[in-house]
Amino acid sequence: MRTSQEDLLLIEALVEYHADRMNVQPERAARAWVMAGEIAASHGLVIEDALSQRDTV
């Protein structure tokens, strides 16, 4: 089981992966975005809110 801080870090990594791979591997990039959204939603957040919280935790 991951902590909420670990999930925030994971969301950040997935979003960065998405941005880095969009033009090279769009399917994998899209999956990373979806996974980031699913993890954020498990905490009652959207991706943008999760990213804004990563600096406060």
mmCIF file of the N, C-alpha and C atoms, coordinates in Angstrom:
data_MODEL
# 
_entry.id   MODEL 
# 
loop_
_atom_site.group_PDB 
_atom_site.id 
_atom_site.type_symbol 
_atom_site.label_atom_id 
_atom_site.label_alt_id 
_atom_site.label_comp_id 
_atom_site.label_asym_id 
_atom_site.label_entity_id 
_atom_site.label_seq_id 
_atom_site.pdbx_PDB_ins_code 
_atom_site.Cartn_x 
_atom_site.Cartn_y 
_atom_site.Cartn_z 
_atom_site.occupancy 
_atom_site.B_iso_or_equiv 
_atom_site.pdbx_formal_charge 
_atom_site.auth_seq_id 
_atom_site.auth_comp_id 
_atom_site.auth_asym_id 
_atom_site.auth_atom_id 
_atom_site.pdbx_PDB_model_num 
ATOM 1   N N  . MET A 1 1  ? 0.839   -1.182 0.000   1.00 0.00 ? 1  MET A N  1 
ATOM 2   C CA . MET A 1 1  ? 0.000   0.000  0.000   1.00 0.00 ? 1  MET A CA 1 
ATOM 3   C C  . MET A 1 1  ? 0.885   1.246  0.000   1.00 0.00 ? 1  MET A C  1 
ATOM 4   N N  . ARG A 1 2  ? 0.575   2.173  -0.900  1.00 0.00 ? 2  ARG A N  1 
ATOM 5   C CA . ARG A 1 2  ? 1.331   3.424  -0.987  1.00 0.00 ? 2  ARG A CA 1 
ATOM 6   C C  . ARG A 1 2  ? 0.712   4.480  -0.087  1.00 0.00 ? 2  ARG A C  1 
ATOM 7   N N  . THR A 1 3  ? 1.541   5.412  0.360   1.00 0.00 ? 3  THR A N  1 
ATOM 8   C CA . THR A 1 3  ? 1.038   6.554  1.124   1.00 0.00 ? 3  THR A CA 1 
ATOM 9   C C  . THR A 1 3  ? 0.523   7.606  0.140   1.00 0.00 ? 3  THR A C  1 
ATOM 10  N N  . SER A 1 4  ? -0.216  8.580  0.653   1.00 0.00 ? 4  SER A N  1 
ATOM 11  C CA . SER A 1 4  ? -0.720  9.640  -0.223  1.00 0.00 ? 4  SER A CA 1 
ATOM 12  C C  . SER A 1 4  ? 0.438   10.445 -0.816  1.00 0.00 ? 4  SER A C  1 
ATOM 13  N N  . GLN A 1 5  ? 1.517   10.619 -0.061  1.00 0.00 ? 5  GLN A N  1 
ATOM 14  C CA . GLN A 1 5  ? 2.686   11.326 -0.576  1.00 0.00 ? 5  GLN A CA 1 
ATOM 15  C C  . GLN A 1 5  ? 3.316   10.555 -1.733  1.00 0.00 ? 5  GLN A C  1 
ATOM 16  N N  . GLU A 1 6  ? 3.372   9.250  -1.613  1.00 0.00 ? 6  GLU A N  1 
ATOM 17  C CA . GLU A 1 6  ? 3.912   8.419  -2.692  1.00 0.00 ? 6  GLU A CA 1 
ATOM 18  C C  . GLU A 1 6  ? 3.022   8.500  -3.928  1.00 0.00 ? 6  GLU A C  1 
ATOM 19  N N  . ASP A 1 7  ? 1.714   8.519  -3.719  1.00 0.00 ? 7  ASP A N  1 
ATOM 20  C CA . ASP A 1 7  ? 0.793   8.637  -4.851  1.00 0.00 ? 7  ASP A CA 1 
ATOM 21  C C  . ASP A 1 7  ? 0.956   9.977  -5.550  1.00 0.00 ? 7  ASP A C  1 
ATOM 22  N N  . LEU A 1 8  ? 1.166   11.054 -4.798  1.00 0.00 ? 8  LEU A N  1 
ATOM 23  C CA . LEU A 1 8  ? 1.381   12.353 -5.427  1.00 0.00 ? 8  LEU A CA 1 
ATOM 24  C C  . LEU A 1 8  ? 2.648   12.341 -6.283  1.00 0.00 ? 8  LEU A C  1 
ATOM 25  N N  . LEU A 1 9  ? 3.673   11.714 -5.788  1.00 0.00 ? 9  LEU A N  1 
ATOM 26  C CA . LEU A 1 9  ? 4.918   11.601 -6.553  1.00 0.00 ? 9  LEU A CA 1 
ATOM 27  C C  . LEU A 1 9  ? 4.704   10.747 -7.803  1.00 0.00 ? 9  LEU A C  1 
ATOM 28  N N  . LEU A 1 10 ? 3.952   9.683  -7.668  1.00 0.00 ? 10 LEU A N  1 
ATOM 29  C CA . LEU A 1 10 ? 3.655   8.816  -8.806  1.00 0.00 ? 10 LEU A CA 1 
ATOM 30  C C  . LEU A 1 10 ? 2.837   9.559  -9.858  1.00 0.00 ? 10 LEU A C  1 
ATOM 31  N N  . ILE A 1 11 ? 1.864   10.338 -9.428  1.00 0.00 ? 11 ILE A N  1 
ATOM 32  C CA . ILE A 1 11 ? 1.064   11.136 -10.363 1.00 0.00 ? 11 ILE A CA 1 
ATOM 33  C C  . ILE A 1 11 ? 1.961   12.095 -11.123 1.00 0.00 ? 11 ILE A C  1 
ATOM 34  N N  . GLU A 1 12 ? 2.843   12.764 -10.397 1.00 0.00 ? 12 GLU A N  1 
ATOM 35  C CA . GLU A 1 12 ? 3.768   13.702 -11.039 1.00 0.00 ? 12 GLU A CA 1 
ATOM 36  C C  . GLU A 1 12 ? 4.631   12.983 -12.076 1.00 0.00 ? 12 GLU A C  1 
ATOM 37  N N  . ALA A 1 13 ? 5.156   11.831 -11.735 1.00 0.00 ? 13 ALA A N  1 
ATOM 38  C CA . ALA A 1 13 ? 6.003   11.074 -12.662 1.00 0.00 ? 13 ALA A CA 1 
ATOM 39  C C  . ALA A 1 13 ? 5.214   10.645 -13.903 1.00 0.00 ? 13 ALA A C  1 
ATOM 40  N N  . LEU A 1 14 ? 3.989   10.205 -13.716 1.00 0.00 ? 14 LEU A N  1 
ATOM 41  C CA . LEU A 1 14 ? 3.170   9.783  -14.848 1.00 0.00 ? 14 LEU A CA 1 
ATOM 42  C C  . LEU A 1 14 ? 2.846   10.958 -15.766 1.00 0.00 ? 14 LEU A C  1 
ATOM 43  N N  . VAL A 1 15 ? 2.565   12.113 -15.190 1.00 0.00 ? 15 VAL A N  1 
ATOM 44  C CA . VAL A 1 15 ? 2.273   13.303 -15.998 1.00 0.00 ? 15 VAL A CA 1 
ATOM 45  C C  . VAL A 1 15 ? 3.518   13.724 -16.772 1.00 0.00 ? 15 VAL A C  1 
ATOM 46  N N  . GLU A 1 16 ? 4.680   13.685 -16.144 1.00 0.00 ? 16 GLU A N  1 
ATOM 47  C CA . GLU A 1 16 ? 5.917   14.017 -16.844 1.00 0.00 ? 16 GLU A CA 1 
ATOM 48  C C  . GLU A 1 16 ? 6.189   13.007 -17.967 1.00 0.00 ? 16 GLU A C  1 
ATOM 49  N N  . TYR A 1 17 ? 5.953   11.729 -17.702 1.00 0.00 ? 17 TYR A N  1 
ATOM 50  C CA . TYR A 1 17 ? 6.124   10.702 -18.730 1.00 0.00 ? 17 TYR A CA 1 
ATOM 51  C C  . TYR A 1 17 ? 5.192   11.003 -19.899 1.00 0.00 ? 17 TYR A C  1 
ATOM 52  N N  . HIS A 1 18 ? 3.960   11.335 -19.592 1.00 0.00 ? 18 HIS A N  1 
ATOM 53  C CA . HIS A 1 18 ? 2.981   11.672 -20.625 1.00 0.00 ? 18 HIS A CA 1 
ATOM 54  C C  . HIS A 1 18 ? 3.509   12.795 -21.512 1.00 0.00 ? 18 HIS A C  1 
ATOM 55  N N  . ALA A 1 19 ? 3.998   13.850 -20.894 1.00 0.00 ? 19 ALA A N  1 
ATOM 56  C CA . ALA A 1 19 ? 4.498   14.994 -21.664 1.00 0.00 ? 19 ALA A CA 1 
ATOM 57  C C  . ALA A 1 19 ? 5.716   14.617 -22.512 1.00 0.00 ? 19 ALA A C  1 
ATOM 58  N N  . ASP A 1 20 ? 6.590   13.798 -21.954 1.00 0.00 ? 20 ASP A N  1 
ATOM 59  C CA . ASP A 1 20 ? 7.809   13.414 -22.658 1.00 0.00 ? 20 ASP A CA 1 
ATOM 60  C C  . ASP A 1 20 ? 7.546   12.475 -23.831 1.00 0.00 ? 20 ASP A C  1 
ATOM 61  N N  . ARG A 1 21 ? 6.528   11.646 -23.723 1.00 0.00 ? 21 ARG A N  1 
ATOM 62  C CA . ARG A 1 21 ? 6.321   10.580 -24.712 1.00 0.00 ? 21 ARG A CA 1 
ATOM 63  C C  . ARG A 1 21 ? 5.164   10.828 -25.674 1.00 0.00 ? 21 ARG A C  1 
ATOM 64  N N  . MET A 1 22 ? 4.463   11.944 -25.539 1.00 0.00 ? 22 MET A N  1 
ATOM 65  C CA . MET A 1 22 ? 3.277   12.189 -26.375 1.00 0.00 ? 22 MET A CA 1 
ATOM 66  C C  . MET A 1 22 ? 3.555   12.041 -27.869 1.00 0.00 ? 22 MET A C  1 
ATOM 67  N N  . ASN A 1 23 ? 4.669   12.556 -28.328 1.00 0.00 ? 23 ASN A N  1 
ATOM 68  C CA . ASN A 1 23 ? 4.953   12.525 -29.769 1.00 0.00 ? 23 ASN A CA 1 
ATOM 69  C C  . ASN A 1 23 ? 5.610   11.237 -30.231 1.00 0.00 ? 23 ASN A C  1 
ATOM 70  N N  . VAL A 1 24 ? 6.196   10.486 -29.308 1.00 0.00 ? 24 VAL A N  1 
ATOM 71  C CA . VAL A 1 24 ? 6.938   9.286  -29.670 1.00 0.00 ? 24 VAL A CA 1 
ATOM 72  C C  . VAL A 1 24 ? 6.080   8.027  -29.491 1.00 0.00 ? 24 VAL A C  1 
ATOM 73  N N  . GLN A 1 25 ? 5.408   7.949  -28.367 1.00 0.00 ? 25 GLN A N  1 
ATOM 74  C CA . GLN A 1 25 ? 4.560   6.794  -28.060 1.00 0.00 ? 25 GLN A CA 1 
ATOM 75  C C  . GLN A 1 25 ? 3.225   7.290  -27.515 1.00 0.00 ? 25 GLN A C  1 
ATOM 76  N N  . PRO A 1 26 ? 2.374   7.789  -28.392 1.00 0.00 ? 26 PRO A N  1 
ATOM 77  C CA . PRO A 1 26 ? 1.129   8.414  -27.925 1.00 0.00 ? 26 PRO A CA 1 
ATOM 78  C C  . PRO A 1 26 ? 0.214   7.477  -27.144 1.00 0.00 ? 26 PRO A C  1 
ATOM 79  N N  . GLU A 1 27 ? 0.200   6.197  -27.478 1.00 0.00 ? 27 GLU A N  1 
ATOM 80  C CA . GLU A 1 27 ? -0.671  5.263  -26.757 1.00 0.00 ? 27 GLU A CA 1 
ATOM 81  C C  . GLU A 1 27 ? -0.197  5.089  -25.312 1.00 0.00 ? 27 GLU A C  1 
ATOM 82  N N  . ARG A 1 28 ? 1.112   4.931  -25.147 1.00 0.00 ? 28 ARG A N  1 
ATOM 83  C CA . ARG A 1 28 ? 1.662   4.777  -23.788 1.00 0.00 ? 28 ARG A CA 1 
ATOM 84  C C  . ARG A 1 28 ? 1.515   6.069  -23.004 1.00 0.00 ? 28 ARG A C  1 
ATOM 85  N N  . ALA A 1 29 ? 1.705   7.190  -23.675 1.00 0.00 ? 29 ALA A N  1 
ATOM 86  C CA . ALA A 1 29 ? 1.547   8.486  -23.019 1.00 0.00 ? 29 ALA A CA 1 
ATOM 87  C C  . ALA A 1 29 ? 0.109   8.663  -22.538 1.00 0.00 ? 29 ALA A C  1 
ATOM 88  N N  . ALA A 1 30 ? -0.834  8.285  -23.373 1.00 0.00 ? 30 ALA A N  1 
ATOM 89  C CA . ALA A 1 30 ? -2.238  8.396  -22.994 1.00 0.00 ? 30 ALA A CA 1 
ATOM 90  C C  . ALA A 1 30 ? -2.555  7.492  -21.811 1.00 0.00 ? 30 ALA A C  1 
ATOM 91  N N  . ARG A 1 31 ? -1.996  6.316  -21.801 1.00 0.00 ? 31 ARG A N  1 
ATOM 92  C CA . ARG A 1 31 ? -2.224  5.388  -20.677 1.00 0.00 ? 31 ARG A CA 1 
ATOM 93  C C  . ARG A 1 31 ? -1.648  5.954  -19.392 1.00 0.00 ? 31 ARG A C  1 
ATOM 94  N N  . ALA A 1 32 ? -0.486  6.590  -19.476 1.00 0.00 ? 32 ALA A N  1 
ATOM 95  C CA . ALA A 1 32 ? 0.108   7.213  -18.289 1.00 0.00 ? 32 ALA A CA 1 
ATOM 96  C C  . ALA A 1 32 ? -0.811  8.297  -17.745 1.00 0.00 ? 32 ALA A C  1 
ATOM 97  N N  . TRP A 1 33 ? -1.411  9.079  -18.633 1.00 0.00 ? 33 TRP A N  1 
ATOM 98  C CA . TRP A 1 33 ? -2.326  10.150 -18.208 1.00 0.00 ? 33 TRP A CA 1 
ATOM 99  C C  . TRP A 1 33 ? -3.557  9.555  -17.517 1.00 0.00 ? 33 TRP A C  1 
ATOM 100 N N  . VAL A 1 34 ? -4.087  8.488  -18.112 1.00 0.00 ? 34 VAL A N  1 
ATOM 101 C CA . VAL A 1 34 ? -5.255  7.830  -17.524 1.00 0.00 ? 34 VAL A CA 1 
ATOM 102 C C  . VAL A 1 34 ? -4.921  7.277  -16.136 1.00 0.00 ? 34 VAL A C  1 
ATOM 103 N N  . MET A 1 35 ? -3.763  6.644  -16.020 1.00 0.00 ? 35 MET A N  1 
ATOM 104 C CA . MET A 1 35 ? -3.354  6.093  -14.727 1.00 0.00 ? 35 MET A CA 1 
ATOM 105 C C  . MET A 1 35 ? -3.192  7.200  -13.693 1.00 0.00 ? 35 MET A C  1 
ATOM 106 N N  . ALA A 1 36 ? -2.601  8.317  -14.089 1.00 0.00 ? 36 ALA A N  1 
ATOM 107 C CA . ALA A 1 36 ? -2.445  9.455  -13.173 1.00 0.00 ? 36 ALA A CA 1 
ATOM 108 C C  . ALA A 1 36 ? -3.818  9.935  -12.704 1.00 0.00 ? 36 ALA A C  1 
ATOM 109 N N  . GLY A 1 37 ? -4.760  10.001 -13.623 1.00 0.00 ? 37 GLY A N  1 
ATOM 110 C CA . GLY A 1 37 ? -6.116  10.415 -13.274 1.00 0.00 ? 37 GLY A CA 1 
ATOM 111 C C  . GLY A 1 37 ? -6.803  9.445  -12.335 1.00 0.00 ? 37 GLY A C  1 
ATOM 112 N N  . GLU A 1 38 ? -6.591  8.158  -12.558 1.00 0.00 ? 38 GLU A N  1 
ATOM 113 C CA . GLU A 1 38 ? -7.192  7.145  -11.687 1.00 0.00 ? 38 GLU A CA 1 
ATOM 114 C C  . GLU A 1 38 ? -6.628  7.225  -10.268 1.00 0.00 ? 38 GLU A C  1 
ATOM 115 N N  . ILE A 1 39 ? -5.328  7.421  -10.164 1.00 0.00 ? 39 ILE A N  1 
ATOM 116 C CA . ILE A 1 39 ? -4.713  7.525  -8.845  1.00 0.00 ? 39 ILE A CA 1 
ATOM 117 C C  . ILE A 1 39 ? -5.196  8.788  -8.143  1.00 0.00 ? 39 ILE A C  1 
ATOM 118 N N  . ALA A 1 40 ? -5.244  9.897  -8.877  1.00 0.00 ? 40 ALA A N  1 
ATOM 119 C CA . ALA A 1 40 ? -5.739  11.144 -8.296  1.00 0.00 ? 40 ALA A CA 1 
ATOM 120 C C  . ALA A 1 40 ? -7.189  10.976 -7.825  1.00 0.00 ? 40 ALA A C  1 
ATOM 121 N N  . ALA A 1 41 ? -8.008  10.355 -8.659  1.00 0.00 ? 41 ALA A N  1 
ATOM 122 C CA . ALA A 1 41 ? -9.419  10.152 -8.310  1.00 0.00 ? 41 ALA A CA 1 
ATOM 123 C C  . ALA A 1 41 ? -9.583  9.296  -7.068  1.00 0.00 ? 41 ALA A C  1 
ATOM 124 N N  . SER A 1 42 ? -8.656  8.369  -6.846  1.00 0.00 ? 42 SER A N  1 
ATOM 125 C CA . SER A 1 42 ? -8.752  7.521  -5.656  1.00 0.00 ? 42 SER A CA 1 
ATOM 126 C C  . SER A 1 42 ? -8.587  8.340  -4.376  1.00 0.00 ? 42 SER A C  1 
ATOM 127 N N  . HIS A 1 43 ? -8.078  9.558  -4.514  1.00 0.00 ? 43 HIS A N  1 
ATOM 128 C CA . HIS A 1 43 ? -7.927  10.468 -3.376  1.00 0.00 ? 43 HIS A CA 1 
ATOM 129 C C  . HIS A 1 43 ? -8.932  11.611 -3.446  1.00 0.00 ? 43 HIS A C  1 
ATOM 130 N N  . GLY A 1 44 ? -9.891  11.504 -4.366  1.00 0.00 ? 44 GLY A N  1 
ATOM 131 C CA . GLY A 1 44 ? -10.900 12.539 -4.517  1.00 0.00 ? 44 GLY A CA 1 
ATOM 132 C C  . GLY A 1 44 ? -10.383 13.785 -5.206  1.00 0.00 ? 44 GLY A C  1 
ATOM 133 N N  . LEU A 1 45 ? -9.356  13.639 -6.048  1.00 0.00 ? 45 LEU A N  1 
ATOM 134 C CA . LEU A 1 45 ? -8.733  14.781 -6.716  1.00 0.00 ? 45 LEU A CA 1 
ATOM 135 C C  . LEU A 1 45 ? -8.750  14.598 -8.218  1.00 0.00 ? 45 LEU A C  1 
ATOM 136 N N  . VAL A 1 46 ? -8.543  15.697 -8.925  1.00 0.00 ? 46 VAL A N  1 
ATOM 137 C CA . VAL A 1 46 ? -8.220  15.639 -10.347 1.00 0.00 ? 46 VAL A CA 1 
ATOM 138 C C  . VAL A 1 46 ? -6.713  15.844 -10.444 1.00 0.00 ? 46 VAL A C  1 
ATOM 139 N N  . ILE A 1 47 ? -6.158  15.568 -11.599 1.00 0.00 ? 47 ILE A N  1 
ATOM 140 C CA . ILE A 1 47 ? -4.705  15.627 -11.751 1.00 0.00 ? 47 ILE A CA 1 
ATOM 141 C C  . ILE A 1 47 ? -4.150  16.996 -11.358 1.00 0.00 ? 47 ILE A C  1 
ATOM 142 N N  . GLU A 1 48 ? -4.785  18.048 -11.816 1.00 0.00 ? 48 GLU A N  1 
ATOM 143 C CA . GLU A 1 48 ? -4.284  19.391 -11.534 1.00 0.00 ? 48 GLU A CA 1 
ATOM 144 C C  . GLU A 1 48 ? -4.225  19.664 -10.038 1.00 0.00 ? 48 GLU A C  1 
ATOM 145 N N  . ASP A 1 49 ? -5.242  19.227 -9.304  1.00 0.00 ? 49 ASP A N  1 
ATOM 146 C CA . ASP A 1 49 ? -5.251  19.418 -7.844  1.00 0.00 ? 49 ASP A CA 1 
ATOM 147 C C  . ASP A 1 49 ? -4.157  18.594 -7.180  1.00 0.00 ? 49 ASP A C  1 
ATOM 148 N N  . ALA A 1 50 ? -3.952  17.390 -7.662  1.00 0.00 ? 50 ALA A N  1 
ATOM 149 C CA . ALA A 1 50 ? -2.903  16.533 -7.101  1.00 0.00 ? 50 ALA A CA 1 
ATOM 150 C C  . ALA A 1 50 ? -1.534  17.168 -7.311  1.00 0.00 ? 50 ALA A C  1 
ATOM 151 N N  . LEU A 1 51 ? -1.317  17.712 -8.503  1.00 0.00 ? 51 LEU A N  1 
ATOM 152 C CA . LEU A 1 51 ? -0.028  18.347 -8.783  1.00 0.00 ? 51 LEU A CA 1 
ATOM 153 C C  . LEU A 1 51 ? 0.189   19.580 -7.910  1.00 0.00 ? 51 LEU A C  1 
ATOM 154 N N  . SER A 1 52 ? -0.873  20.318 -7.657  1.00 0.00 ? 52 SER A N  1 
ATOM 155 C CA . SER A 1 52 ? -0.723  21.515 -6.821  1.00 0.00 ? 52 SER A CA 1 
ATOM 156 C C  . SER A 1 52 ? -0.466  21.130 -5.358  1.00 0.00 ? 52 SER A C  1 
ATOM 157 N N  . GLN A 1 53 ? -0.908  19.966 -4.944  1.00 0.00 ? 53 GLN A N  1 
ATOM 158 C CA . GLN A 1 53 ? -0.706  19.520 -3.572  1.00 0.00 ? 53 GLN A CA 1 
ATOM 159 C C  . GLN A 1 53 ? 0.681   18.917 -3.337  1.00 0.00 ? 53 GLN A C  1 
ATOM 160 N N  . ARG A 1 54 ? 1.371   18.513 -4.379  1.00 0.00 ? 54 ARG A N  1 
ATOM 161 C CA . ARG A 1 54 ? 2.645   17.829 -4.201  1.00 0.00 ? 54 ARG A CA 1 
ATOM 162 C C  . ARG A 1 54 ? 3.676   18.711 -3.507  1.00 0.00 ? 54 ARG A C  1 
ATOM 163 N N  . ASP A 1 55 ? 3.556   20.028 -3.662  1.00 0.00 ? 55 ASP A N  1 
ATOM 164 C CA . ASP A 1 55 ? 4.515   20.927 -3.039  1.00 0.00 ? 55 ASP A CA 1 
ATOM 165 C C  . ASP A 1 55 ? 4.180   21.223 -1.576  1.00 0.00 ? 55 ASP A C  1 
ATOM 166 N N  . THR A 1 56 ? 2.957   20.912 -1.171  1.00 0.00 ? 56 THR A N  1 
ATOM 167 C CA . THR A 1 56 ? 2.560   21.198 0.201   1.00 0.00 ? 56 THR A CA 1 
ATOM 168 C C  . THR A 1 56 ? 2.695   20.018 1.119   1.00 0.00 ? 56 THR A C  1 
ATOM 169 N N  . VAL A 1 57 ? 2.945   18.841 0.546   1.00 0.00 ? 57 VAL A N  1 
ATOM 170 C CA . VAL A 1 57 ? 3.046   17.623 1.349   1.00 0.00 ? 57 VAL A CA 1 
ATOM 171 C C  . VAL A 1 57 ? 4.490   17.307 1.642   1.00 0.00 ? 57 VAL A C  1 
# 
